[in-house]
């Protein structure tokens, strides 16, 4: 009798439901450590973009620092230097550097 005959003769006991439990646990762990924090970060970023006001100091995805001059539905006019203004999409704004003591 060789090893292959022994493996075929021994039925897998309890392997089916244990596999599904392990897959469910892996999914829960992935959701807890990957999906949940990403959704939280996206929600915070959207709240930041919705609460912009004139005078806020911001930075864009491309690394351009500026001060908010005008806010429209989908875009923001920012001043990057004296009398140098550019219009960017709200989706391009990622950080707020407004001084909290000023508010």
C-alpha positions as a Markdown table, in Angstrom:
| # | Residue | x | y | z |
|---|---|---|---|---|
| 1 | Unk | 0.0 | 0.0 | 0.0 |
| 2 | Unk | 1.5 | 3.3 | -1.0 |
| 3 | Unk | 0.8 | 6.9 | 0.3 |
| 4 | Unk | -1.7 | 7.7 | -2.5 |
| 5 | Unk | -3.9 | 4.8 | -1.6 |
| 6 | Unk | -3.9 | 5.9 | 2.1 |
| 7 | Unk | -4.8 | 9.5 | 1.2 |
| 8 | Unk | -7.7 | 8.4 | -1.0 |
| 9 | Unk | -9.0 | 6.0 | 1.6 |
| 10 | Unk | -9.1 | 8.7 | 4.4 |
| 11 | Unk | -12.1 | 11.0 | 3.8 |
| 12 | Unk | -11.7 | 14.7 | 4.6 |
| 13 | Unk | -13.7 | 15.2 | 7.8 |
| 14 | Unk | -15.0 | 18.7 | 8.5 |
| 15 | Unk | -13.0 | 20.4 | 5.8 |
| 16 | Unk | -15.9 | 22.0 | 3.9 |
| 17 | Unk | -17.3 | 24.2 | 6.6 |
| 18 | Unk | -13.9 | 25.0 | 8.1 |
| 19 | Unk | -12.8 | 26.4 | 4.8 |
| 20 | Unk | -15.8 | 28.7 | 4.5 |
| 21 | Unk | -15.2 | 30.0 | 8.1 |
| 22 | Unk | -11.5 | 30.7 | 7.2 |
| 23 | Unk | -12.6 | 32.5 | 4.0 |
| 24 | Unk | -15.1 | 34.6 | 6.0 |
| 25 | Unk | -12.5 | 35.5 | 8.6 |
| 26 | Unk | -10.0 | 36.6 | 5.9 |
| 27 | Unk | -12.7 | 38.8 | 4.4 |
| 28 | Unk | -13.5 | 40.4 | 7.7 |
| 29 | Unk | -9.9 | 41.1 | 8.5 |
| 30 | Unk | -9.3 | 42.6 | 5.0 |
| 31 | Unk | -12.4 | 44.8 | 5.4 |
| 32 | Unk | -11.3 | 45.9 | 8.9 |
| 33 | Unk | -7.7 | 46.8 | 7.9 |
| 34 | Unk | -8.1 | 47.9 | 4.3 |
| 35 | Unk | -11.5 | 48.9 | 3.2 |
| 36 | Unk | -12.8 | 50.6 | 6.3 |
| 37 | Unk | -9.9 | 53.0 | 6.8 |
| 38 | Unk | -9.9 | 53.9 | 3.1 |
| 39 | Unk | -13.7 | 54.8 | 3.2 |
| 40 | Unk | -13.1 | 56.9 | 6.4 |
| 41 | Unk | -10.3 | 58.8 | 4.7 |
| 42 | Unk | -12.4 | 59.4 | 1.6 |
| 43 | Unk | -15.3 | 60.7 | 3.8 |
| 44 | Unk | -12.9 | 63.1 | 5.7 |
| 45 | Unk | -11.5 | 64.4 | 2.4 |
| 46 | Unk | -14.9 | 65.0 | 1.0 |
| 47 | Unk | -15.9 | 66.9 | 4.2 |
| 48 | Unk | -12.8 | 69.0 | 3.8 |
| 49 | Unk | -13.6 | 69.9 | 0.2 |
| 50 | Unk | -17.2 | 70.7 | 1.1 |
| 51 | Unk | -16.2 | 73.0 | 4.0 |
| 52 | Unk | -13.7 | 75.2 | 2.1 |
| 53 | Unk | -14.0 | 78.9 | 2.6 |
| 54 | Unk | -12.2 | 82.0 | 1.4 |
| 55 | Unk | -8.8 | 82.5 | 3.0 |
| 56 | Unk | -8.0 | 78.8 | 3.6 |
| 57 | Unk | -4.5 | 77.8 | 2.9 |
| 58 | Unk | -4.5 | 74.6 | 0.9 |
| 59 | Unk | -2.3 | 72.3 | -1.2 |
| 60 | Unk | -3.2 | 70.5 | -4.4 |
| 61 | Unk | -2.4 | 66.9 | -5.4 |
| 62 | Unk | 0.4 | 68.3 | -7.6 |
| 63 | Unk | 2.0 | 70.0 | -4.6 |
| 64 | Unk | 0.9 | 73.6 | -5.4 |
| 65 | Unk | 0.4 | 75.7 | -2.2 |
| 66 | Unk | -2.1 | 78.5 | -2.3 |
| 67 | Unk | -4.8 | 80.5 | -0.6 |
| 68 | Unk | -8.5 | 80.1 | -1.6 |
| 69 | Unk | -9.9 | 83.2 | -3.3 |
| 70 | Unk | -13.1 | 82.0 | -4.8 |
| 71 | Unk | -15.2 | 78.8 | -4.5 |
| 72 | Unk | -17.6 | 77.5 | -7.2 |
| 73 | Unk | -19.5 | 74.3 | -7.5 |
| 74 | Unk | -16.8 | 72.2 | -9.0 |
| 75 | Unk | -13.7 | 74.4 | -8.9 |
| 76 | Unk | -11.7 | 76.7 | -6.7 |
| 77 | Unk | -9.7 | 79.8 | -7.6 |
| 78 | Unk | -6.4 | 79.8 | -5.6 |
| 79 | Unk | -3.8 | 82.5 | -5.3 |
| 80 | Unk | -0.3 | 81.0 | -5.5 |
| 81 | Unk | 1.7 | 84.2 | -5.4 |
| 82 | Unk | 1.1 | 88.0 | -5.5 |
| 83 | Unk | -1.6 | 88.5 | -8.2 |
| 84 | Unk | -1.0 | 85.0 | -9.6 |
| 85 | Unk | -4.2 | 82.9 | -9.5 |
| 86 | Unk | -5.1 | 79.6 | -10.9 |
| 87 | Unk | -8.4 | 77.6 | -11.0 |
| 88 | Unk | -8.3 | 74.0 | -10.0 |
| 89 | Unk | -10.9 | 71.3 | -9.5 |
| 90 | Unk | -12.1 | 70.7 | -6.0 |
| 91 | Unk | -11.0 | 67.1 | -6.5 |
| 92 | Unk | -7.4 | 68.3 | -6.7 |
| 93 | Unk | -7.3 | 69.7 | -3.2 |
| 94 | Unk | -5.9 | 67.4 | -0.5 |
| 95 | Unk | -4.8 | 69.3 | 2.6 |
| 96 | Unk | -5.7 | 72.4 | 4.6 |
| 97 | Unk | -2.9 | 74.4 | 6.2 |
| 98 | Unk | -5.1 | 77.2 | 7.7 |
| 99 | Unk | -3.7 | 78.4 | 11.0 |
| 100 | Unk | -6.2 | 77.1 | 13.7 |
| 101 | Unk | -5.5 | 80.1 | 16.0 |
| 102 | Unk | -6.8 | 82.4 | 13.3 |
| 103 | Unk | -10.4 | 81.0 | 13.2 |
